[in-house]
Amino acid sequence: MELRVDIDYNQILRLIRQLPKKDIKKLTNTLQTEIATDKSTRSLPKLILQAPTWTDSDLNDYNEARIHINKSRIA
């Protein structure tokens, strides 16, 4: 469920100025946390795209090693 209201910047400022100082500080902390969280989620896809990947031969070597390890545990 999403609420859509057409409020401009100045109206938001007027509403914020009506809040007690304690609530303004709480709002500031919440907004800063939201902004920091948003930045970190944007950088995650960038980090994933820059991550090293395995070649087919790397994957094949890994699978052979896993098979060897699994067989040696049984013996």
N, CA, C and O atoms as CSV, one atom per row, in Angstrom:
chain,resi,resn,atom,element,x,y,z
A,1,MET,N,N,0.850,-1.170,0.000
A,1,MET,CA,C,0.000,0.000,0.000
A,1,MET,C,C,0.896,1.234,0.000
A,1,MET,O,O,1.803,1.346,0.825
A,2,GLU,N,N,0.650,2.129,-0.895
A,2,GLU,CA,C,1.477,3.321,-1.023
A,2,GLU,C,C,0.600,4.558,-0.972
A,2,GLU,O,O,-0.428,4.646,-1.643
A,3,LEU,N,N,1.034,5.513,-0.155
A,3,LEU,CA,C,0.321,6.775,-0.022
A,3,LEU,C,C,1.032,7.819,-0.868
A,3,LEU,O,O,2.236,8.024,-0.712
A,4,ARG,N,N,0.314,8.474,-1.750
A,4,ARG,CA,C,0.903,9.515,-2.594
A,4,ARG,C,C,0.250,10.849,-2.263
A,4,ARG,O,O,-0.970,11.003,-2.327
A,5,VAL,N,N,1.104,11.811,-1.905
A,5,VAL,CA,C,0.621,13.147,-1.581
A,5,VAL,C,C,1.526,14.139,-2.308
A,5,VAL,O,O,2.744,13.964,-2.333
A,6,ASP,N,N,0.944,15.164,-2.889
A,6,ASP,CA,C,1.731,16.193,-3.556
A,6,ASP,C,C,2.081,17.291,-2.561
A,6,ASP,O,O,1.287,18.194,-2.299
A,7,ILE,N,N,3.293,17.191,-2.014
A,7,ILE,CA,C,3.778,18.198,-1.073
A,7,ILE,C,C,5.104,18.708,-1.611
A,7,ILE,O,O,5.980,17.922,-1.974
A,8,ASP,N,N,5.249,20.033,-1.661
A,8,ASP,CA,C,6.522,20.562,-2.140
A,8,ASP,C,C,7.505,20.728,-0.973
A,8,ASP,O,O,7.155,20.537,0.191
A,9,TYR,N,N,8.709,21.080,-1.314
A,9,TYR,CA,C,9.810,21.170,-0.360
A,9,TYR,C,C,9.501,22.153,0.769
A,9,TYR,O,O,9.740,21.845,1.937
A,10,ASN,N,N,8.981,23.314,0.440
A,10,ASN,CA,C,8.692,24.331,1.459
A,10,ASN,C,C,7.620,23.876,2.443
A,10,ASN,O,O,7.686,24.200,3.628
A,11,GLN,N,N,6.645,23.135,1.962
A,11,GLN,CA,C,5.609,22.608,2.855
A,11,GLN,C,C,6.215,21.599,3.824
A,11,GLN,O,O,5.851,21.564,4.999
A,12,ILE,N,N,7.129,20.789,3.335
A,12,ILE,CA,C,7.793,19.811,4.206
A,12,ILE,C,C,8.597,20.536,5.280
A,12,ILE,O,O,8.555,20.164,6.452
A,13,LEU,N,N,9.331,21.575,4.872
A,13,LEU,CA,C,10.107,22.345,5.845
A,13,LEU,C,C,9.211,22.969,6.916
A,13,LEU,O,O,9.549,22.949,8.099
A,14,ARG,N,N,8.071,23.522,6.500
A,14,ARG,CA,C,7.143,24.107,7.475
A,14,ARG,C,C,6.648,23.053,8.463
A,14,ARG,O,O,6.541,23.317,9.661
A,15,LEU,N,N,6.348,21.864,7.956
A,15,LEU,CA,C,5.899,20.783,8.845
A,15,LEU,C,C,6.996,20.360,9.808
A,15,LEU,O,O,6.737,20.116,10.987
A,16,ILE,N,N,8.214,20.274,9.306
A,16,ILE,CA,C,9.336,19.872,10.160
A,16,ILE,C,C,9.570,20.904,11.257
A,16,ILE,O,O,9.838,20.540,12.401
A,17,ARG,N,N,9.472,22.185,10.920
A,17,ARG,CA,C,9.697,23.256,11.900
A,17,ARG,C,C,8.649,23.250,13.009
A,17,ARG,O,O,8.878,23.824,14.073
A,18,GLN,N,N,7.518,22.618,12.780
A,18,GLN,CA,C,6.482,22.531,13.805
A,18,GLN,C,C,6.771,21.431,14.824
A,18,GLN,O,O,6.164,21.390,15.895
A,19,LEU,N,N,7.695,20.547,14.484
A,19,LEU,CA,C,8.035,19.452,15.386
A,19,LEU,C,C,8.857,19.943,16.573
A,19,LEU,O,O,9.573,20.939,16.471
A,20,PRO,N,N,8.753,19.240,17.701
A,20,PRO,CA,C,9.649,19.560,18.825
A,20,PRO,C,C,11.101,19.217,18.442
A,20,PRO,O,O,11.340,18.368,17.583
A,21,LYS,N,N,12.064,19.889,19.091
A,21,LYS,CA,C,13.477,19.684,18.748
A,21,LYS,C,C,13.881,18.213,18.870
A,21,LYS,O,O,14.668,17.714,18.066
A,22,LYS,N,N,13.350,17.534,19.860
A,22,LYS,CA,C,13.679,16.122,20.063
A,22,LYS,C,C,13.273,15.293,18.842
A,22,LYS,O,O,14.018,14.418,18.402
A,23,ASP,N,N,12.100,15.573,18.306
A,23,ASP,CA,C,11.623,14.838,17.131
A,23,ASP,C,C,12.400,15.221,15.874
A,23,ASP,O,O,12.596,14.389,14.988
A,24,ILE,N,N,12.844,16.478,15.792
A,24,ILE,CA,C,13.651,16.894,14.642
A,24,ILE,C,C,14.978,16.149,14.643
A,24,ILE,O,O,15.448,15.712,13.592
A,25,LYS,N,N,15.585,16.001,15.822
A,25,LYS,CA,C,16.844,15.246,15.919
A,25,LYS,C,C,16.622,13.784,15.540
A,25,LYS,O,O,17.447,13.181,14.854
A,26,LYS,N,N,15.505,13.222,15.990
A,26,LYS,CA,C,15.188,11.835,15.655
A,26,LYS,C,C,14.989,11.675,14.142
A,26,LYS,O,O,15.460,10.705,13.548
A,27,LEU,N,N,14.296,12.623,13.534
A,27,LEU,CA,C,14.082,12.617,12.087
A,27,LEU,C,C,15.410,12.731,11.342
A,27,LEU,O,O,15.633,12.038,10.350
A,28,THR,N,N,16.299,13.615,11.829
A,28,THR,CA,C,17.616,13.779,11.212
A,28,THR,C,C,18.400,12.483,11.250
A,28,THR,O,O,18.986,12.085,10.243
A,29,ASN,N,N,18.422,11.822,12.388
A,29,ASN,CA,C,19.142,10.554,12.512
A,29,ASN,C,C,18.557,9.491,11.595
A,29,ASN,O,O,19.293,8.731,10.966
A,30,THR,N,N,17.253,9.440,11.522
A,30,THR,CA,C,16.599,8.461,10.663
A,30,THR,C,C,16.927,8.706,9.196
A,30,THR,O,O,17.220,7.765,8.459
A,31,LEU,N,N,16.878,9.959,8.771
A,31,LEU,CA,C,17.185,10.289,7.378
A,31,LEU,C,C,18.641,9.983,7.039
A,31,LEU,O,O,18.930,9.475,5.956
A,32,GLN,N,N,19.555,10.286,7.950
A,32,GLN,CA,C,20.965,9.994,7.708
A,32,GLN,C,C,21.198,8.488,7.601
A,32,GLN,O,O,21.991,8.038,6.774
A,33,THR,N,N,20.518,7.720,8.424
A,33,THR,CA,C,20.629,6.265,8.358
A,33,THR,C,C,20.089,5.750,7.035
A,33,THR,O,O,20.692,4.879,6.407
A,34,GLU,N,N,18.941,6.293,6.608
A,34,GLU,CA,C,18.354,5.882,5.331
A,34,GLU,C,C,19.289,6.198,4.165
A,34,GLU,O,O,19.446,5.385,3.254
A,35,ILE,N,N,19.901,7.369,4.196
A,35,ILE,CA,C,20.809,7.758,3.120
A,35,ILE,C,C,22.030,6.855,3.102
A,35,ILE,O,O,22.461,6.424,2.032
A,36,ALA,N,N,22.595,6.562,4.266
A,36,ALA,CA,C,23.765,5.683,4.348
A,36,ALA,C,C,23.417,4.283,3.862
A,36,ALA,O,O,24.218,3.655,3.168
A,37,THR,N,N,22.250,3.790,4.210
A,37,THR,CA,C,21.820,2.459,3.780
A,37,THR,C,C,21.619,2.429,2.270
A,37,THR,O,O,21.979,1.452,1.613
A,38,ASP,N,N,21.050,3.483,1.726
A,38,ASP,CA,C,20.811,3.550,0.280
A,38,ASP,C,C,22.128,3.536,-0.485
A,38,ASP,O,O,22.221,2.871,-1.517
A,39,LYS,N,N,23.138,4.240,-0.021
A,39,LYS,CA,C,24.436,4.265,-0.687
A,39,LYS,C,C,25.072,2.883,-0.676
A,39,LYS,O,O,25.657,2.460,-1.673
A,40,SER,N,N,24.961,2.181,0.442
A,40,SER,CA,C,25.598,0.875,0.511
A,40,SER,C,C,24.896,-0.140,-0.390
A,40,SER,O,O,25.545,-1.040,-0.922
A,41,THR,N,N,23.581,-0.008,-0.571
A,41,THR,CA,C,22.899,-0.952,-1.449
A,41,THR,C,C,23.208,-0.673,-2.908
A,41,THR,O,O,23.188,-1.589,-3.731
A,42,ARG,N,N,23.498,0.592,-3.245
A,42,ARG,CA,C,23.871,0.906,-4.616
A,42,ARG,C,C,25.267,0.394,-4.936
A,42,ARG,O,O,25.541,0.015,-6.075
A,43,SER,N,N,26.151,0.378,-3.949
A,43,SER,CA,C,27.519,-0.042,-4.205
A,43,SER,C,C,27.642,-1.568,-4.260
A,43,SER,O,O,28.623,-2.083,-4.796
A,44,LEU,N,N,26.674,-2.292,-3.720
A,44,LEU,CA,C,26.740,-3.754,-3.742
A,44,LEU,C,C,26.730,-4.313,-5.162
A,44,LEU,O,O,27.578,-5.153,-5.468
A,45,PRO,N,N,25.826,-3.900,-6.046
A,45,PRO,CA,C,25.893,-4.420,-7.424
A,45,PRO,C,C,27.209,-4.071,-8.119
A,45,PRO,O,O,27.740,-4.863,-8.898
A,46,LYS,N,N,27.727,-2.877,-7.828
A,46,LYS,CA,C,29.009,-2.478,-8.410
A,46,LYS,C,C,30.111,-3.403,-7.915
A,46,LYS,O,O,30.968,-3.822,-8.693
A,47,LEU,N,N,30.094,-3.722,-6.625
A,47,LEU,CA,C,31.081,-4.637,-6.058
A,47,LEU,C,C,30.964,-6.021,-6.682
A,47,LEU,O,O,31.975,-6.651,-6.991
A,48,ILE,N,N,29.757,-6.490,-6.867
A,48,ILE,CA,C,29.540,-7.811,-7.464
A,48,ILE,C,C,30.060,-7.844,-8.896
A,48,ILE,O,O,30.662,-8.833,-9.313
A,49,LEU,N,N,29.835,-6.775,-9.651
A,49,LEU,CA,C,30.294,-6.731,-11.033
A,49,LEU,C,C,31.817,-6.695,-11.129
A,49,LEU,O,O,32.382,-7.116,-12.139
A,50,GLN,N,N,32.482,-6.202,-10.098
A,50,GLN,CA,C,33.934,-6.132,-10.116
A,50,GLN,C,C,34.589,-7.352,-9.481
A,50,GLN,O,O,35.815,-7.465,-9.491
A,51,ALA,N,N,33.806,-8.256,-8.938
A,51,ALA,CA,C,34.351,-9.425,-8.259
A,51,ALA,C,C,35.023,-10.366,-9.256
A,51,ALA,O,O,34.621,-10.443,-10.417
A,52,PRO,N,N,36.057,-11.084,-8.790
A,52,PRO,CA,C,36.711,-12.048,-9.688
A,52,PRO,C,C,35.776,-13.214,-9.994
A,52,PRO,O,O,34.924,-13.574,-9.181
A,53,THR,N,N,35.946,-13.785,-11.157
A,53,THR,CA,C,35.123,-14.932,-11.548
A,53,THR,C,C,36.015,-16.114,-11.877
A,53,THR,O,O,37.207,-15.951,-12.138
A,54,TRP,N,N,35.438,-17.293,-11.863
A,54,TRP,CA,C,36.175,-18.517,-12.181
A,54,TRP,C,C,36.081,-18.802,-13.665
A,54,TRP,O,O,35.047,-18.581,-14.295
A,55,THR,N,N,37.169,-19.293,-14.206
A,55,THR,CA,C,37.137,-19.773,-15.576
A,55,THR,C,C,36.598,-21.193,-15.559
A,55,THR,O,O,36.416,-21.775,-14.489
A,56,ASP,N,N,36.342,-21.755,-16.729
A,56,ASP,CA,C,35.862,-23.145,-16.799
A,56,ASP,C,C,36.882,-24.102,-16.209
A,56,ASP,O,O,36.513,-25.062,-15.532
A,57,SER,N,N,38.168,-23.849,-16.460
A,57,SER,CA,C,39.197,-24.746,-15.913
A,57,SER,C,C,39.268,-24.625,-14.393
A,57,SER,O,O,39.498,-25.626,-13.714
A,58,ASP,N,N,39.076,-23.413,-13.837
A,58,ASP,CA,C,39.047,-23.247,-12.378
A,58,ASP,C,C,37.888,-24.032,-11.772
A,58,ASP,O,O,38.051,-24.709,-10.757
A,59,LEU,N,N,36.744,-23.938,-12.389
A,59,LEU,CA,C,35.569,-24.656,-11.892
A,59,LEU,C,C,35.772,-26.159,-11.997
A,59,LEU,O,O,35.389,-26.901,-11.092
A,60,ASN,N,N,36.365,-26.611,-13.084
A,60,ASN,CA,C,36.644,-28.031,-13.258
A,60,ASN,C,C,37.614,-28.528,-12.180
A,60,ASN,O,O,37.397,-29.589,-11.595
A,61,ASP,N,N,38.675,-27.772,-11.916
A,61,ASP,CA,C,39.636,-28.137,-10.868
A,61,ASP,C,C,38.955,-28.206,-9.507
A,61,ASP,O,O,39.213,-29.119,-8.722
A,62,TYR,N,N,38.104,-27.258,-9.234
A,62,TYR,CA,C,37.384,-27.244,-7.966
A,62,TYR,C,C,36.505,-28.489,-7.835
A,62,TYR,O,O,36.508,-29.152,-6.798
A,63,ASN,N,N,35.755,-28.799,-8.889
A,63,ASN,CA,C,34.871,-29.973,-8.838
A,63,ASN,C,C,35.655,-31.262,-8.657
A,63,ASN,O,O,35.221,-32.145,-7.917
A,64,GLU,N,N,36.798,-31.389,-9.317
A,64,GLU,CA,C,37.638,-32.579,-9.149
A,64,GLU,C,C,38.157,-32.678,-7.714
A,64,GLU,O,O,38.191,-33.765,-7.138
A,65,ALA,N,N,38.554,-31.566,-7.151
A,65,ALA,CA,C,39.036,-31.564,-5.766
A,65,ALA,C,C,37.917,-31.961,-4.811
A,65,ALA,O,O,38.148,-32.729,-3.878
A,66,ARG,N,N,36.711,-31.450,-5.031
A,66,ARG,CA,C,35.573,-31.809,-4.168
A,66,ARG,C,C,35.263,-33.300,-4.265
A,66,ARG,O,O,34.985,-33.946,-3.254
A,67,ILE,N,N,35.310,-33.844,-5.475
A,67,ILE,CA,C,35.060,-35.280,-5.643
A,67,ILE,C,C,36.111,-36.070,-4.887
A,67,ILE,O,O,35.779,-37.041,-4.206
A,68,HIS,N,N,37.375,-35.673,-4.994
A,68,HIS,CA,C,38.469,-36.365,-4.299
A,68,HIS,C,C,38.267,-36.285,-2.780
A,68,HIS,O,O,38.428,-37.287,-2.083
A,69,ILE,N,N,37.921,-35.116,-2.270
A,69,ILE,CA,C,37.705,-34.951,-0.835
A,69,ILE,C,C,36.526,-35.800,-0.372
A,69,ILE,O,O,36.606,-36.448,0.672
A,70,ASN,N,N,35.445,-35.804,-1.127
A,70,ASN,CA,C,34.277,-36.589,-0.733
A,70,ASN,C,C,34.575,-38.073,-0.738
A,70,ASN,O,O,34.104,-38.794,0.141
A,71,LYS,N,N,35.354,-38.558,-1.716
A,71,LYS,CA,C,35.715,-39.983,-1.746
A,71,LYS,C,C,36.655,-40.332,-0.599
A,71,LYS,O,O,36.541,-41.416,-0.027
A,72,SER,N,N,37.579,-39.446,-0.250
A,72,SER,CA,C,38.522,-39.754,0.815
A,72,SER,C,C,37.833,-39.794,2.180
A,72,SER,O,O,38.329,-40.461,3.088
A,73,ARG,N,N,36.741,-39.122,2.346
A,73,ARG,CA,C,36.005,-39.172,3.607
A,73,ARG,C,C,35.307,-40.511,3.784
A,73,ARG,O,O,35.131,-40.978,4.909
A,74,ILE,N,N,34.915,-41.120,2.695
A,74,ILE,CA,C,34.209,-42.399,2.774
A,74,ILE,C,C,35.168,-43.520,3.151
A,74,ILE,O,O,34.810,-44.409,3.923
A,75,ALA,N,N,36.378,-43.485,2.616
A,75,ALA,CA,C,37.360,-44.551,2.817
A,75,ALA,C,C,37.874,-44.642,4.205
A,75,ALA,O,O,38.706,-45.499,4.501
